[in-house]
Amino acid sequence: SGVCNALSLEIKVSPKVRAFVGEQALLKCSFRSSSPITESLLVDWTYRPLTGGQMETVFHYRSVPHPTTAGRFKDRIFWVGNVANGDASIAIQSPVLSDNGTFICSVKNPPDVYHNIPQTVLLVTERGLEFQLSSAALLSILVFLPSALVVVLLLVRMGRKFRVLKEKGKCGYKKSSIEVSDEPEHSDTAGCGGKLKEWCLNCLDTDEEDPY
């Protein structure tokens, strides 16, 4: 345990990288070694599809980059790192949906050979799909928002009419002209609410007799 801690590397990668079809995907990998960087330093990138399968080496570095010469990543992986600065990053040109998978960055700098094994998950999507989803959401808002406003306005209007009818029902019994003349006049009306009650009484009160 003491030897492993003394002769070890620490490697860091991004747990998840999102990219778009046809646009460059950057897979970052940084490392820190307790020993000076020498020409013996080794960098290996391996890949396994999300659907499963065997791990395959897609990039190798020793003094100079050695991209893979076969497989799905042939002529599409490029070295963008700088080992002197502890950078072992690579880039994938023109990624496609089938590139989705798990990448592992492995670094060895003898005598430091023990290290953690961090993984990066690459998720490639269509940029147009993201735009379509946004357009669909905007279209839904434009369609349903006016309908919702109309419903709210109708409910508010119905509520007001209901309150008016309820108030008229409370004070809307018909009085004879004699009953009205016998009542004292008040400057301030009460009960159903001021002018509304007075308006109701004036509308319902009449001096004409109903025909038989």
FENJO-V897991 format. One record per residue. OMEGA is omega as a letter, one per 20 degrees, with the letter a starting at -180 (* if undefined). Layout:
# FENJO-V897991
OMEGA
OMEGA
This chain:
# FENJO-V897991
r
r
a
a
a
a
a
r
r
a
r
r
r
a
a
r
r
a
r
a
r
a
a
r
a
r
a
r
r
a
r
a
r
r
r
r
r
r
r
a
a
r
r
r
r
a
r
a
r
r
r
a
a
r
r
r
a
r
r
r
r
a
r
r
r
r
r
a
a
r
a
a
r
r
a
r
a
r
r
a
r
a
r
r
r
a
r
a
r
r
r
r
r
r
r
a
a
r
a
a
a
r
r
r
a
a
r
r
a
j
r
a
a
a
r
a
r
a
r
r
r
r
a
a
r
r
r
r
r
r
r
r
r
r
r
r
r
r
r
r
a
a
a
a
r
r
r
r
r
r
r
r
r
r
r
a
r
r
r
r
r
r
r
r
r
r
r
r
a
a
a
r
a
r
r
a
r
r
a
a
a
a
r
r
r
r
r
r
a
r
a
r
r
a
r
r
a
r
r
a
a
a
a
a
r
a
a
r
r
r
r
*
